Amino acid sequence: MKKKILIIPSWYPVRGSLSGIFFKDQAFLLATNFDITVLYGIPILFGVKKINNSLLSIKKRITIIEDNHINKENTNLREIIFTYKKFHHKKIRDNYKIDYKVFLNIINNYNLSFDLIHIQGTFDACFVGNLLKNKLNIPNIITEHSPINIADIDYKKINLFLSSLQNANCITTVSEHSRRIILDILKNKNVINHGNYLNENYYEFNDKKNVELDVLNLLWIGRLYYGKDPITFIKVLNQLKIKEVSFKAIMVFGSYNGEIRIETIKELILKYNLNDNVEILFDLSKDEIRNVYKKSDILISTSMNETFGLVVAEAILSGINVIATNSGGVQDIIINGENGYIVDIKDYKSIVDCVFNIMNKYKDFDYQKNRQNIINKFGSNSFRNNVTNIYNNVINSASSL
């Protein structure tokens, strides 16, 4: 009989959203070896005049919006997605007890039982997962997917965050960069890097050896945040125009919202007279992003801090040349000069130099070999085997206590 795993993600795709789509992809993959249930709750916050936590019963708070069962090809995955009403107040510790009670209510009402809890992303799923672990007396795993900086964490959450990590049976990360950060925080806790997951069957390979680069097609994917640094990408385009390179560029933003106003981006593009060169796209579906990869020659990632660097790995899978800033996780993906280039953060001049290197010798790269190396490290079999071993080891260790 398959072991039963509860996955609690900190974010998850709902009604067509791409937010947390990799959590869904990973759950589907692991559901070939385990019975997987994903519980994802979306709090609806109210002020004190609207709702009182002590007066409204837990059951009346909850509205199930999706209950999906996927049972095919030896895959057993269930997704229960729900909203719940919550009075938002400043006592953070008490606040997460409400979340915990909502999750526990659903587990009890659906008569669910599990051998392991897997918390995907610390903020804020780890707080709920830690309380459930103690209540249900089952082991848990926490996987960190976001850049962690203690100085950036709300002081009201720091102790909860640290105690959740210390209480976990196992902590995993998706890159060696992220593993080093967690080890530096915890000092005496073992942390395992199991890598990230890429579906090699989804991304179509286009060998650039068969392409003539008469017009260079450049791609940038990110969000309207300074940490993703779209401004450096625009500076790269300006330098290429000055050097009379013929190019088209696509900038893909996850949404219109962010720290940077889209008008700021458009004004900079206008300032550098790049209107005819740059196309801006928003909120693309996964299939649409795959189609953008097909049309691109070089992906440029200007991010300042990446836990992994998913778009960089996806681009290599698709046969695209990549240039990335030294943002952390990409060090697990790029072998400098072999399957791409790594440059210093904000160093747009070095990025331009790398573009010329690619233009001059793009037919010398072994794109098929580079794709296979990504599959070997992060493909379906590798990721499933790595996480399956971790699940089984944690479950077996807990049962022997």
C-alpha positions, 0 to 999 in steps of 0.5 A: 500500500502506498504511503499517504503524504499531506502537502501544504504549500505556501502558495498554489495555482488556483483557477488558472493561476501560475503561482506555485505551478511547480508545487502542483507539478511536483505533487503530480509526479510524486503521486505515482509513488505515494497517495498525495493530498494537497491542502491549500487554504486562502484566508479572507481577512476581516477587521474586528467589526466584521468578524470575531475569531472567538464567536465564529465556529471553525466549520462556518468559516470554510468554503471549499472551492475545489476538490479535485481527484486525479486517478490515472496511470498509477497516479493518486492525487487529491487537491482540496482548495478552500477559503476561510474567514479570518479576523486579522490581528497583530498577535501573530502566534494566535493568528496561526492557531486559527489557520491550524484549526481550519486545516485540522477541521478539514482533515477530520471532516474528510477523515484523512490520515497521513504518514508524512506532512510535506510543507512546501515553502516556509512562509507561511505554511510551516507554522500550520504544518508544525502545529499539525505535526505535533497534534497528529504525531506524524513526521514532517518535512519542510522544503524552502523555495524562497530566498531567506534573509533573517533581517527581512523577516517580520520580528513577530515571525522569527521565533515561530520560523526558527522553532518550526525549522528546528522541530522539523524531522527533515529540511530540504532545499532545491539548490546548494545556495539555499542549503548554505543559507539554511545551514548558516541559520540553524548551524546544527541541523542537517539540510538536504538539497534534492534539487528542483523538478523540470518536466523534460517531456513538456519543453520541446528541444530546438537545436540552435545549431540549425538556426541562423542568428540574422536577428537576435531574439532575446528573452527576459522573464520575471516580475516588476520587482527590483530583485528581478532587476528588469532595468539592467536588462533594458540597459543591455538592450541599449548597449546592443543597439548602440553597437548596432546589433539587430535584435528583438526582445520579449519581456514577460512579467508575471503580473502588472503588480509589483514594486516597479511601476510598468510606466517606469519600464516603458519610460526607460524603453522610450528613453533608449529608443527601444520601442520597435525592439521590445515587446512586453507581455503579461501573465502568460500561461505555461503553454504560452511561455513554452511557445516564447521559448521556441522563438528565443535565442538567448534568455537573460536572467538579471535577478539578484537572488534566486533560490534556484533559477527555474526559467534558466533551467527551462531555457536550457531544456528548450535549447536556448542559450542562457546568460544569468547573473550570479544570483545563487541557485543558477550555480547548480544549473550553469557550467560557465562557458559550457552551457551558459554564462554567469556574470556579476549582478548588475554588470550589464556590460559583461552581459553584452560581452556574453551576447557577442560570445554566443553570437560568434560561437553559438554553433559550437555549443552542444545543446543536446548534451546541455539539455541531457545534463539538466534532465540527469540532474533535475528531470522526472526520474532524478527528482522523483527518486531523490524525494521518494528516498527522503520521504521513505527515510523520514517515515521509517525513522519516525516509525522506529522511535 
